[in-house]
Amino acid sequence: MGMPTIRVALCAALAGLAFAAGPLSAQAQEKELKIGFVGVTSGPAAAWGISNVRSMQTRADWLNEKGGVKIGDTTYKITIVTFDDQKDPRRAIAGMEKMAQEGIRYVVGPNVDDGAAAVRPVAESKGIIYIPYSFPKELYTPPASNAILGMVASYQSAPAIYKYLKENKGVKTVAFVAANESDPLSQRDAGVAAAKALGLEVVAQNDTYQNDTRDFTPVLTPIVKLRPDLLVLSGVSPGNAPLLIRAARELGYQGIISTETAHDAKVLQEGAGDLANGFISVGGASTPEIRTPEMEEFIERYIKKYGEYNDESNTKVYALEYILETLKANPKAIDDVEEFKKTIDTFSAPNPFVKDGTLKYVGMTSFGQKRQLSVPMVVVEYWNGEFRTLFVGEVD
């Protein structure tokens, strides 16, 4: 089931006063700014989209509590409009159409390759900027210009992870396994290329499974027999990761297990327990060492609101912030995404979540244009119910 939509009512009487008598007060000038979310909040990959929605709603509530967001001469209360696409490209299209019908210009999501690709025609024809958590380069390279990558891509993090493991853990051989879907398969191919470029020996790269698999023993048995130093679970969903980890360990695998996707410590703990210890993944874009007091307060508010915290929200907190700060830099972009695009290349603002950090758009090396949010690349290791930071990097 999708997350509930938050609505902020606009008082008709006050709006009428503001129209008739001019800016009598800040309250009278308030308007509603809708920001959309189209992504997965149910099924095995639900944790990805839920962290998006919860981050957006926590931050929106906080900003509204402080009086709203001033863009140009107008103060806006932020409303988050959500749509669960159930990881189905057809539903993702329907979700983006819904956003267009509501006049929403800025949408966060979808969370997977198929959905992000499917909504591109709607976004481009309806004038919507969207921030997917999906890696195909064609979404972000010219002539595409409406999608902005919301996180570090696997082909950016994979080389960093493998290099670290080669230099610090003595990894020499690597095996890959992926779900038989476009998203994890493309991440596998990128991982294989990165591993070979670093001089690692790839001993397995063609093993796949159906995404609804629950017994991974037959899939992993031949791979475990090869005894690779590193087993990469390419593009693995949060729901499947603990099942794969448990199966590998119960088959006697003693090497390192990693992925380039982000994960939920609670899900790992519940599904694999101590067998998940040492599992390496991309974490949220924050560590205790680099967090600002504002980031600490965000986490506290999130926990108070939802009763738990998803480490991936350290990354997902950024999308709404980038949208709002870019609109502040160019208020004309409120109703015109072409104005938003004009602002991207020169945009810069203080990063409220990381000490001495800067909000800016990156991606020139990967995409030939700035179509990626600059967020810290934090690589983490799961241990006894929580993630520990291995290292922090960045993308240009």
N, C-alpha and C positions, 0 to 999 in steps of 0.2 A: 504494500500500500504506500502511496506517495506521501511525502511530508505535507502537513496542512499549510495552506496559504495564509500569510499574515496580511491583514488589511488595516489600513489606517484611514479612518473616516475624516472627511473634510467638511467642516461645518458650513452649510449653505448660507446661513445668515452672515457669518463673518466674511465669507467670500463675496457676498453681495455688498457688504459694507466697504470691503477693499476696492471693489469695482466702482462703487458709487462715489466714495469719499476719498479715494486715494490711500496711500500708505499710512493709515492711522496708527498701526502698531505692527510689531514683528509677527504677532499671532495672526493678524489679518492677512498678511502677505504669504502665509504658508501655503504650499502646494504639495501634491503628492508626486513623488518620482518612483515609478515602478521599475524594478530590475528583475529580470526573469531568470529562472533556472529550468533547464530541460536536461534530464539525465536519469541515471538508474538509482532508485531508492528501494528496490525490492529484488529478491533473488540472491544468488551467490556473490554478486558484485555490489550488493547494496551499500556496503560500507563506503565505497568511493563517493557515491552521490549524497549519501546521508551526511558525510563530513562536509561536503559543499554546502548543503542546505543549512545545516546547523551553524556553520561558520558565518554564512551570510545573515541568518536571522539573529544570531548573537550580536554581530557587529551593528546591524541595522537598529536593533532595540537600543543598543548603547548610544549610538549617534542620535537617535530620536529623543532619548532621555536627556541628552545634552542640549536639546533645542532644535535638532535637525541639522541639515547641511546647507550652507550658504553657497550658492552657485550664481555668480554675477550679483544682481541685486535682489535675488529671490531666495528665500529659505524653503527647503524641501524636507518633508518627512519621507523617509524611505520605506517602501513597501516591497516585500519579496514575494513574487508570484512563482509558484513551483508547479512542475509537471513531471511525473514519474514516467519515463519512457520504457521502463522494464527491460532495458538493454535490447530493445527492438527498434531497428531503423525506421520502420513504418510509423511506430508511435512517436519516435523522435521528430519526424516530419510533422505529424499532427500537433505535437507540442510547440514546435516553432511557428506553425500556422496560427495557433492559439495566441502566441505572444504578439504576432503581427496584428491580429484582430484587435488586441487590447492596446495597440499603439506603443508597444514596448520596443525600444531601440537597442537595448543592451541585455544580453543573455549570457549566463554562465552555463557551461556544458556544451554538448554531451560528454560522457566519460569514456567512450570507446570509439575505435576507428570507424566502424560501420555507421554509427549514429552521427558522428561529426561530418562524415562525407555526405550522408544522406540529406542533412539539413542545409548544406551549402547553397543549393539553388534557391531555397526559400529565403535564406539570410541575404543573399545577394540581390534578389529581385524585390524584396520588401524593405531593404535598407536597415539591416540589423547587424550589429557587431556582436560576435559571439566568442566566448573563451572556452574552447574545448580542452579536455585532458586526454588528448589523442595525438599520436605521433607522426602520421604520414606527412612527408614534407610538402606534397602537392597542395595541402590545405593552407600553407603559409608562404609558399613561393609564388612570385608573379606568374600568371595574372591574378591569382587569388589574392584578396586583400581584406576580407571581412573577418577572418578567423585569426585569433591571437592565442598562441599556445600558453596554457596557464601554469605549466610546471616544467621541470627539466625532463627532456626526452630520454628514452632508453639509449639511443645512439649517442647521447651526450654523457650519460651517467655510466653506461657499460664500460667504456674504455678506462674511466677513472677507477671503477670498482676492480676490474681485472688487473689493472696496473698495481693497485694497492695490494691485492692478494698475491700477485706474483712477487712483489718486492718484500712484503712483510710476512707472508704465510707460506712461501715456497711453492705456490701453485704452478704446476707445469702442464697438467692435462685437464681438460674440461669436457663435460657432456651437457647437452641441451635436451629439454623435453618441453613440449608446448601443446596447448589445446588446439584442436583443428579448427581454428577461426582466424580471420584475417589479422586481428589485432595482435594476439600472441605470436602468430607465425611471422609477422613483419618484425616484431621485437626479437624473435629468435634469429632471423636472418641478419639483423643489425648486430646482435651479440656475437654471432659466429664470425662475422667480418672483423669486429673489434678484437676478438680473441686471437684470430690469425695474425692480425696486424701487430699484435704484441708478442708474437712468436710462441703462443701457447698451442699445444697439440689438441685439436678437436677430435675426440674419440667417438662421439655420437651426436648427430644433429637432425636426424629424420624421424625420431620417435614422437608420436602425437597421441592425444586422447580426446574423446568427446567431452564437451564441457559439463555434461550431466553425469560423468563417471563418479562412482563412489568407492569402488575398489580399484586402487591404483597398483596393486601388487603385480598383475600381469604386465603392465606398462613398464614398471621400473625394474623388474627382475633382470632383464638382459643388460640394462644400463649399470646396475649395481655390480654385476659380474665383471664389468670392465674396470672397476675400482678407480674412477676418475678422482683427481684431487678436488675438483669443483663440480658440483651439479647445479646447473642454472635452470630455474623454473621460469621460463620466458613468459612474460605477460600474465602470470598466474593471478587469478581472482582471489580476494580475501577468503572466500568460502572454501576454495579448493586447496589453498596453500597448506593448511594444517594436515589435510588428508594425505597429500603427497609427501610431506615431511615425515609423518608418522609411518607411512608405508616404507619409505626409504630406510629409515632407522630400524624398523622391525625386520627388514631384510638384511640388516647388518652393515649398512653403509656408514662409514665413519669419517668421510670427508666433509668439506664445507658445502653448504647449500645456500644459494643466493638468488635474488631476482632484482629486476630494475623497476618493479612496481612498488607502490607504497602499501603498507599493511597496518592492521589493527592488532595491537598487543593483546587485547582482551579476547579476540577471536582466536589468535594463535594459542593463547593459554588454555582456552576452553576446548579447542580441538586437538591440540598436540601436547600440551603440558610441557614437561621438562625436555621432551624429545625435540622441541623447537629451539632449545638453547643453541646459540651460535648462528641462527638464521640471519642472513644479511639482506637488507632491502634499502630502498630509498626512503628516508624518513621525512618528517615535516621540515619545513624550512626554518628551523629554529633549534637551538640547544640552550640549556640553562646558562651557559657562559656568554652567549651573545644576545639574549633576550633583553628587551627594554622593560621598564615597569609597566608600560601600556600592554605589552604582550602578556606579561604575568597576569594583569587584570583581565585581559581577554579570556585567558584559560580559566580563571576563577569564575567569571560570568558564565562561560560555557558549561562548566561543571554544575554550577548552581541551577542553570536552566534545564540541563539534560541528565544530570546525575552521574555523568561519566565524561571522559575526554578521549578523543581520537587523535593520536599523534599526527595523522595526516592533515588535520585541520591547521597545523602550523604552516602548511603550504596553501590550503584552501582559503585561508583568511585574506589572501592577497587580491583575489579577483575583484571583489566589490570595492576594495580600497583603490585599486588602479582605475576602475571606471569612474569613481567619484572624484578622485584627484585630477584626472585628465579633463573631466567636465569643468572642474573649477578653473583649470588652466585655460579653457576655451568654452565659455558658457554657450556659445552658438551651437555647440555639438549636442546640446540637449535634444534637439529635434532633427539634427543633420549629422549622420555618421561620417559624411565626407569631411566635415570640419574636425571630427575626432581623428580621422586618419592624418589630416594635415598636422595635427599636434603631436603625433606619436614620435616623430624623429627628433624633436627638440625637447620633449617632455622630461622633466626632472623634478622630484619632490623628496622631502625627507621621508625616510622609512620609519614609520612609528613602531615597528615591531622588532627591529634589529639595531643594536648599538652602532652608531656612526654609519648606518646604511642609507642607501638612496633608492628610491623608486625610479625605474627607468625601463625603457623597452630595449630588448636585445634581439639577437637572432641573425645578424648580418652574415656570420660565417656559415650557419646552417641553412639559411633561407634566402640570403641575398637581399633581405629587407628586415626591418625591425617589426617582427610579428610574434614576439615572445615576451612574457613578463619576466623581469629579472628577479628571481628568488634564489636564496642561498641553496646550494646543492648539499644537503646533509645526508650522509650515508650512515645507517645505524645497524646495530647488532642486537637481536632479541636475546634477553637473558632473564629468566625467572619472573616473567610477567611484565617486563618493561623493556623499552629500547634504550640502548647505550650508544652514544655517538662514536663512530669510528673516525670520520674525518669530514671536513666541510670544504666545499669548492664552489666555483661559480662558472657561469656560461657567458661567453662574450656576445 
